[in-house]
Amino acid sequence: MAKNSTKLGTESISTLLVQQAVPASIGILVMSLNMIVDTIFVGRWIGSMGISAITVVVQPTFFIAAIGLALGIGGSSVLSRALGAGNYNKALKVFGNQLSLTLTISGALAILGLVFQDSLIEFFGAAPAFKELALTYYRIVLYGIVMLALCMMGNNVIRAEGKPKFAMYAMLLPAIGNIIMDYILIKVYGMGMEGAAWATFISYGICFGFIFWFFVFKSELRLKSKSLLLDTKLVKEIAGLSFVTLARQGVIAVLGILLIRVLIAHGDPLDVASYGIISRMLMFALFPVIGVNQGFLPIAGYNYGARQYGRVRESIQTSIKYSGILALVIFMLIMAFPSSLVSLFISNADTLDADTLANNAEIMRRTPNALRWVFAATPVIVIQLIGTSYFQAIGKATPALLLGLTKQGFFLIPLLLLLPNFIGVFGVWVSFPIADVLSTLVTGYFLQKAVKTDLAAT
């Protein structure tokens, strides 16, 4: 059995959660800061249409990268339980299959994405005002998207091994690299959107290089060539759980397309820029909550595989408590300082032309109130996140899938199709807290019911 992973079944849950969640949170913080700074640089040095362009490109590129994320999370659930049960050979085979699947699927999608780039960028909502900027960014980023997919997969495997610090480094290094390259390529060399794209590409290469180094020199999973051969039974098990994350990311991509189209239909490209700022804040502000959720996954999966059901129950309770406190703090900060947060993305420099200054002033008028509404139900979302992750951690793909889709798929998308027809763009923003509350109620019910049945034995 892998040595580092055994502590997941012996150390206190609070200690493990801190050990797992803090590095994950720091990594997510830096990664989201990377996205924040990237958007700030684009907004201040390229303009609001640059923010709109990046917002559109995020949808197709992150869906391809989500192949790696999905196979990483789903496969690592199988891997964690295999390590918990002492089955190292199965864990090794799972990792090899994750790698083969990620490389094959993301590579095929990247090629298709480049072949049909013009049609796709229009389909994903690029308006004429920023289509060329979006195409420039999309084309270059897609060159490196397979590296990002492999990084997202590998990062989850590293955490499943019980080595969260290395997973943190895998996010820290490329994020720092991207920020530095953004400044050099956009500000110093004046490369505009092309510079922003190449900075992102370079960051993917840095991440891939680090993760490759880890699995060659530091990992307990010593990969063999035969492990890369796809095993039908394992592929089905990995795919069943990976589909949970992939479906959720797919729905998020559909949601992103719908949001942009609704905002254009009921508003204008500046509303797309407002959403671009808010979407960056969603990931940035919630980094500690997401970190706790990621820390929870290997702990719950390992102990469920080891049949230590009392520890699984404790991990659920502790994760909800910690993440709930963090979510409340985040909620209070957003409610208190929305204008200050939005102003980070907007420049009022005298060197800007009159149209850009007018656009920036309008974004400052619209976005703070929208930000408040989107975050209005933040304190309750932790139950939805932990509840969905519990079913994924123990290998129950169907409830994990359905609960994972409740917010975006079952509630938010229908609300976006309905409310803006009556109350315009405001209907977009108010849809978020309504969907948060409804999905939390549904998930909380099924989580409570499952804990009573799945974890009855101690």
Secondary structure, 3 states (H helix, E strand, C coil): CCCHHHHHHCCCHHHHHHHHHHHHHHHHHHHHHHHHHHHHHHHHHCCHHHHHHHHHHHHHHHHHHHHHHHHHHHHHHHHHHHHHCCCHHHHHHHHHHHHHHHHHHHHHHHHHHHHCHHHHHHHCCCCCCCHHHHHHHHHHHHHCHHHHHHHHHHHHHHHHCCCHHHHHHHHHHHHHHHHHHHHHHHHHCCCHHHHHHHHHHHHHHHHHHHHHHHHHHCCCCCCCHHHHCCCHHHHHHHHHHHHHHHHHHHHHHHHHHHHHHHHHHHCCHHHHHHHHHHHHHHHHHCHHHHHHHHHHHHHHHHHHHCCCHHHHHHHHHHHHHHHHHHHHHHHHHHHHCHHHHHHCCCCCCCCCCHHHHHHHHHHHHHHHHHHHHHCCCHHHHHHHHHHHHHHHHCCCHHHHHHHHCHHHHHHHHHHHHHCHHHHCCHHHHHHHHHHHHHHHHHHHHHHHHHHHHHCCCC
